[in-house]
């Protein structure tokens, strides 16, 4: 029986890989325009790194194992612990704020159900060493810009914003002991998917007041500042205050947010917030921090659903048609010079009839065919525009390995490769 | 004690990551100009996939473990078995030849010695479904072009080319039984690092003839055709026939090659060849194939040694200087419009003195500073060229979220991000 990929792991054939790379390209460009620098860490870490952050319960969900040196290892389930480890270890060398991004592949050992993946890619953008709310604004603006670059608008998605401190202050004002806060946040986190009576029960005597705050979209000074700035940026339509957003995890400390499609057909598309305590927990170094993660799976499902799947167009700018094998070396020289000049070039690697070569050129979506025949000796060749279906003879010159045409080739270098 | 990365695994801080990404960019662009399409597979496969290709001995070198479902798993040590699995499974859907590339991270469980890595990245380019020698020429030309793009010439590197068939024919002519061929190839593979007497001993009665063929750089018709075409392409200076090159592994079937630095200070930089039997072995589908792999570690060591380390330059095109917090919203709007227009933009996320903001702009290597002050109400701001140290007032307009300046900003979008 032929070998198969492991359950929950994807093969990226060129078609799917081109979609993935187009998405990564949007992520990369958006982050860099916002001044974020790329970093990366190992796909494996000591299991204890994740235990330290999330407690022992996390182990059940991890893709963990013992290595040959008897170490307890996990394939990284998220990037933030690695970031906290790296940033903590060398933070003195970097000017603050540090604005870093990464596109790691992440792993979980989910029960293998139909379509349930054990890996995905996730864009992570984090700002370290900045306490000011300006960082929240920058991060949310960056996140929204990435959606706009993918062709989405506030009609398609919503950024639901909350503040963990809103509730922490509320609970402190009610003299609820700290050790009960986590349970409270859990109740909020679950309320969208739970029977309202059940939620009321969990919230107990606080229920009325809590539900009232949620319904009236209550805010505090911090939320208002973030909202005002995002409004000034013209991003108001994307934002909804939603105090039910607590981001499940225990480690967020301030403003948190989560992105959903408006129709609510999909799981959360992205999420993040401020986590001022984590770097210290992992590395012993105090460093305020905030960030978000966006996976490749949900956003690509949504984009597909909306008919907006990204794709890098890749096709030869020029396909060389070799009229006779006697001219193969000339054609190769031409291919070399064209490629050196920045063009994507293909030709038939094996001898083939001229008609067949034109056919392959068409199938590959080439923009131009250059016919290499006896004229080549006089520095001329036939240039066929495969879309306009026009052919003319052109003169060319190769010097320093680069090629120029007379009249000039109506095609910019790399033009055929840009999505 | 703070957490550390696992032995043999690298952290890529922004500085190192920028070098890595610059190298990947050269690999990606070169492959795409040659019409190769990107693919990727899972970083984990069944251990048996590698056993099937390389025998049981390979297991000692692999980063393998048992997963929670009691499967024997390995982190991929090379890409070719995954490629053979994927290509075999769906080859009917693709026109031949398939020209595919990937940049996977690969893993080995080497004994943890100083500086010995357990992971590296490797550029893989393969051509599947093409028997003609035109494929070898294309692949070697592509490989050389990637070196030229990195600033290397035939003075820096050499491509040593051989043909496994040269020796297979030789051994058949001598009636040496097939089962002794592997041993013969092992002797050739080791001879550069071994005492000549030891080699003679291993080669036995064939020694004189074999050494004579190697010394005289003997060729066969296939090698001559490849050499002639590469010569026509102007790549002669890069190529040396070297019949000692057998590429250690058992699965190569035809032309093989290996790239070394001329000074021979480093391990092989890249290597590859034709492996017509592998896809069938893995997937049961006959598909001729050839390819090469180039790791990130050796080439970056060589480039560093030659002072040619690649690097993507990333710096803000524009740094916004906020003269007073009252203008922060205006500055944010401007940042949004500039970024939407393709510029890399930064500004101080927290309130800061104007002098400090200019200092940060300089530290970050920004090309221009835009001073946002009271003039902003009239659609004007101060533009300072931070390199020419010239300042002038310019008018601007924001419409549809994009910004235009009068006079125009002397900076192309993304210009500051290109390496």
Interface residues (C-beta under 8 A of the other chain):
Chain A: X2 X3 X4 X5 X6 X9 X10 X11 X12 X13 X14 X17 X18 X20 X21 X29 X32 X33 X34 X35 X37 X38 X39 X40 X41 X42 X43 X44 X45 X46 X48 X49 X52 X63 X64 X65 X66 X67 X68 X69 X71 X73 X81 X85 X86 X88 X89 X90 X95 X97 X100 X105 X109 X112 X119 X127 X130 X131 X132 X134 X135 X137 X138 X141 X145 X148 X228 X229 X232 X233 X234 X282 X283 X284 X314 X316 X328 X329 X332 X333 X336 X339 X340 X342 X343 X344 X345 X346 X348 X349 X350 X351 X360 X363 X364 X401 X414 X417
Chain B: X2 X3 X4 X5 X6 X9 X10 X11 X12 X13 X14 X17 X18 X20 X21 X29 X32 X33 X34 X35 X37 X38 X39 X40 X41 X42 X43 X44 X45 X46 X48 X49 X52 X63 X64 X65 X66 X67 X68 X69 X71 X73 X85 X86 X88 X89 X90 X95 X97 X100 X105 X109 X112 X119 X127 X130 X131 X132 X134 X135 X137 X138 X141 X145 X148 X228 X229 X232 X233 X234 X282 X283 X284 X314 X316 X328 X329 X330 X332 X333 X336 X339 X340 X342 X343 X344 X345 X346 X348 X349 X350 X351 X360 X363 X364 X401 X414 X417
